[in-house]
């Protein structure tokens, strides 16, 4: 994790109630971490990632759009769900190991309770025609949420032909050629890093 990915928001760098002179947001309390990720898990119907970005970037301002876009590849490289990995990284950055545990607990609390209830309901009424129609109707909304998040993340990409080429190559490799994501990231990730470093050197 580079220093550019996430701002220095450790407790030593800022108090939990006051922002520093550089405009860094105040470090959230353990309760704030729990509440934020609980709401992300509670409202993340159709995919948690869009709601995680909206909460962390747009509502709370704990990350910039660029920082979220840079943390996402790391979360994808690590085993486990992307948003759970993001919760672990941010919780650890804010409040240490305790913060990581609290963020992940908050993220999974509501979905676990809801899923148990839905699983019970599906076991009883899952084969009813109205259930199939309900799931079919939710699919377009879930797809739209993912597309909206992708479009917002694209705006944070470094400008240049290299970014366009890498995005296109990643899409072709994963969506068309069906190459495993880990292999794609292992190959194209370093290429993207080299391209950004070369551009920064020229500037």
Order of alpha helices (4+ residues) and beta strands (2+ residues): alpha-alpha-alpha-alpha-alpha-alpha-alpha
